[in-house]
């Protein structure tokens, strides 16, 4: 990923797929920059990629979460990640029934 690609990296907070793709792209970018173990650098870079609803969401986070990629990544996946990744309404209904039986 070159500098142009990193300038185009954005997270708008649209859905789980966008979130997972953003996280994966950011991990790759950090690796290419030799920053894969630099928790704060990745979090700071991620902040520059926030836009639209994600920027509003990010702005409301605690400073500790904003400054740690580990915490930010968990918060992003919790907020925007899907609980169900099935392919149809029927699969979703089966999933809900299975979970309900276990409660």
C-alpha positions as CSV (number, residue, x, y, z in Angstrom):
1,X,0.0,0.0,0.0
2,X,1.6,3.3,-1.1
3,X,1.1,6.8,0.3
4,X,-1.8,7.4,-2.2
5,X,-3.6,4.4,-0.9
6,X,-3.2,5.4,2.7
7,X,-4.6,8.8,1.9
8,X,-7.7,7.2,0.5
9,X,-8.3,4.9,3.5
10,X,-11.5,6.0,5.2
11,X,-14.0,4.5,7.6
12,X,-17.5,6.0,7.5
13,X,-19.3,3.6,9.9
14,X,-21.6,2.1,7.3
15,X,-21.7,-1.5,8.3
16,X,-19.8,-4.6,9.5
17,X,-18.2,-5.4,6.1
18,X,-16.8,-1.9,5.8
19,X,-15.5,-2.1,9.4
20,X,-13.8,-5.5,8.9
21,X,-12.3,-4.3,5.6
22,X,-11.0,-1.1,7.3
23,X,-9.4,-3.0,10.2
24,X,-7.7,-5.4,7.8
25,X,-6.4,-2.6,5.5
26,X,-5.1,-0.7,8.5
27,X,-3.3,-3.8,9.8
28,X,-1.7,-4.2,6.4
29,X,-0.7,-0.5,6.3
30,X,0.9,-0.6,9.7
31,X,2.9,-3.7,8.7
32,X,4.1,-2.0,5.5
33,X,5.2,1.0,7.6
34,X,6.9,-1.2,10.2
35,X,4.4,0.0,12.8
36,X,2.5,-3.2,13.4
37,X,3.4,-3.3,17.1
38,X,2.9,0.5,17.7
39,X,-0.5,0.6,19.3
40,X,-0.6,4.4,19.6
41,X,0.6,5.1,16.0
42,X,-2.1,2.8,14.5
43,X,-4.8,4.4,16.7
44,X,-3.6,7.9,15.7
45,X,-3.6,7.0,12.0
46,X,-7.0,5.4,12.3
47,X,-8.3,8.7,13.7
48,X,-7.3,10.5,10.5
49,X,-9.4,8.0,8.5
50,X,-12.7,8.6,10.4
51,X,-15.4,10.2,8.4
52,X,-19.2,10.8,8.6
53,X,-21.0,8.7,11.3
54,X,-17.7,7.0,12.3
55,X,-16.1,10.4,13.0
56,X,-19.0,11.4,15.3
57,X,-18.8,8.0,17.0
58,X,-15.0,8.2,17.4
59,X,-15.3,11.7,18.9
60,X,-17.5,10.4,21.7
61,X,-15.0,7.7,22.7
62,X,-12.9,8.0,25.8
63,X,-9.4,9.4,25.2
64,X,-7.9,6.0,26.4
65,X,-9.8,4.2,23.6
66,X,-9.0,6.8,21.0
67,X,-5.3,6.4,21.8
68,X,-5.0,2.6,21.7
69,X,-5.5,0.6,18.6
70,X,-6.2,-2.5,20.6
71,X,-9.1,-0.8,22.4
72,X,-10.2,1.1,19.4
73,X,-10.3,-2.0,17.2
74,X,-12.4,-3.8,19.9
75,X,-14.8,-0.8,20.1
76,X,-15.1,-0.6,16.4
77,X,-15.9,-4.3,16.0
78,X,-18.3,-4.2,18.9
79,X,-20.1,-1.1,17.5
80,X,-20.1,-1.9,13.8
81,X,-19.5,-5.7,13.6
82,X,-22.4,-7.9,13.0
83,X,-23.6,-10.6,15.4
84,X,-24.9,-12.7,12.5
85,X,-23.1,-13.2,9.2
86,X,-25.5,-15.5,7.4
87,X,-26.6,-15.2,3.9
88,X,-30.4,-15.2,4.1
89,X,-33.4,-14.3,6.3
90,X,-34.1,-18.0,6.9
91,X,-30.5,-18.5,8.2
92,X,-31.0,-15.5,10.5
93,X,-34.3,-16.9,11.8
94,X,-32.7,-20.3,12.5
95,X,-29.8,-18.6,14.3
96,X,-32.2,-16.6,16.5
97,X,-34.2,-19.7,17.3
98,X,-31.0,-21.6,18.2
99,X,-29.8,-18.8,20.5
100,X,-33.3,-18.5,22.1
101,X,-33.4,-22.2,23.0
102,X,-30.1,-21.8,24.9
103,X,-31.4,-19.0,27.0
